[in-house]
Amino acid sequence: MAFSIISGRNQGYPCISELRERSSAVLVQPICEFMFDLSGGGYPVIAPVRKASAELVSPIPEYIMVCLGDRVNSGLPWITVLKALRSVMESSLYFRGRQVQAMYFNENPCKTAYCNGKKVFAEYLIREKIV
């Protein structure tokens, strides 16, 4: 098997000619909620799939691949430097009349804290601009 560019197939992107064409890349039911996990470093065990997050977490990448439509790079993805990152902190916690700005547990920074199932502290990064 090899990648080929076939006119009218895969929107002009390289594809493997022996594989059949799919109309979309969405998940099809039933979706498996479990997978093999090697977290212990030993024999694989069946474990639930972790929830995915779209938040930017450390280590932050220096570059990102983006698609900005037909007017930029003919609609093809391109790699750019990740710009305009801003750290955001949301806190409803107070200590001695001052809002909590950072939290630590065993000398490690806490990014999120909950009280009675409600998020009371969160620290995350957002992008203000794409390019």
Buried (B, 14 or more C-beta within 10 A) or exposed (E): EEEEEEEEEBEEEEBEEEEEEEEEEEEEEEEEEEEEEEEEEEEEEEEEEEEEEEEBEEEEEEEBEBEBEEEEEEEEEEEEEBEEEEEEBEBEEEEEEEEBEEBEEEEEEEBEBEEEEEEBBBBBBEEEEEE
